Amino acid sequence: MTTRILISGASVAGPAAAYWLNRYGFATTVVERASTLRGGGYAVDFRGPTHLTVLERMGILDELNGLDTGGSPMSFIDESGRESFNLPAEFAGGDLEVLRADLSAVLHEHTKHRTEYIFGDSIASLEDSGDDVRVTFENGAPRTFDLVIGADGLRSNVRRLTFGSRPDVVSFLGYYVAGWDVPNDIGVGTTALMCNVPGKLASVAADHRTPSRASTLFAFAAQQLEDHRLGTEAQKQVLRTTFADMGWHVPALLDGLDTTPELYFDSISRVDIETWSRGRVALLGDAAHGATLGGMGTGSAIVGAYILAGELADAGGDHHRAFVQYEEKFRRYATRCQDGGRRAGQFLAPSSPFRLRMRNRLMRTGFVKNMLLKASASRTDGITLDDYPARHPKPVDAS
């Protein structure tokens, strides 16, 4: 009997897992709360041979290379527009940078013919009987699956239903980040202009495909908001209030909040949980080891999906064995990548005048720039990828 696997989340980790599970003969269903694939123009990157090897084994590396943005150089400036230092495109873009929406579309295209996708729904409850998992949905009829994978983000619904509501799992790192699109009325190019004052960053860069549009990135130090799920209008007000006294082009960028169809707003946080599985339920991607920024979460999600599916194939669907092997082989790597997120906010928006001056001074030296680039690349190495596709060239029939 074919093993039936429900995956929660249709962003990156979920469809990547579905791709490999399909290849090994498992039956996959992906449920996604959003009504369609999520859009959003911000970019994600892949770095080093580990990331690129998995993409190549998936058969999508050439396709993604055709969608490569080329990365965006960054120019850090003060409110007068004077440059403090700059960074090359590979600092943020790695070896390959694509828009998240493009990556999501590619993964969906490569899985939609063998994976059942359910949009506009979410898991309401999970009951693990030991023999299977009975799942109820917010909208659809109850169903039974053999395994469930939570690939549903930093504040995973599957993690909450499986492990309970634990405030210690998600750690707030002292910053918030936001982004929205605006008309490119100021004529900025694809070099991102990153304007700093202590504790705040406001940046903008032209869209790679539509230069008449531009994307913003705002970051700011703050105490944790009482409710991270503020409504969109409340989030906009937080941004207007926080950046009200900032000069440069910030007032015009804030005016774009009035008409933007989509606003990204979140805390910079990370996930730490002692185990990634319980019974027949496992966590993947940000649900297991997320970091909002700087944690190389997209690359880690792709690698984690590859290992989790490969271990299930190696184990013939025996989740007890597969989940243990998945975590033993992957946790140290994922945590090392994730650790970069602890410094992301402080790098983007140093919290005091002294820290801002010191960052600028250090980043003007070529030695420090090169050191950071090397450190970033080295975090994605240091793991041996088993050649699961070679061991399972044809689908397995797992029970």
Beta strands, then each sheet from edge to edge (+ up, - down):
strand 1: 4-8
strand 2: 27-32
strand 3: 43-46
strand 4: 74-77
strand 5: 83-87
strand 6: 96-99
strand 7: 115-119
strand 8: 123-128
strand 9: 133-137
strand 10: 143-145
strand 11: 147-150
strand 12: 170-179
strand 13: 181-183
strand 14: 192-197
strand 15: 200-206
strand 16: 213-221
strand 17: 264-271
strand 18: 277-278
strand 19: 281-283
sheet 1: 7+ 2+ 1+ 11+ 19+ 18-
sheet 2: 3+ 6-
sheet 3: 5+ 4- 14- 15+ 16- 12+ 17-
sheet 4: 5+ 4- 14- 15+ 16- 13+
sheet 5: 8+ 9- 10+
end
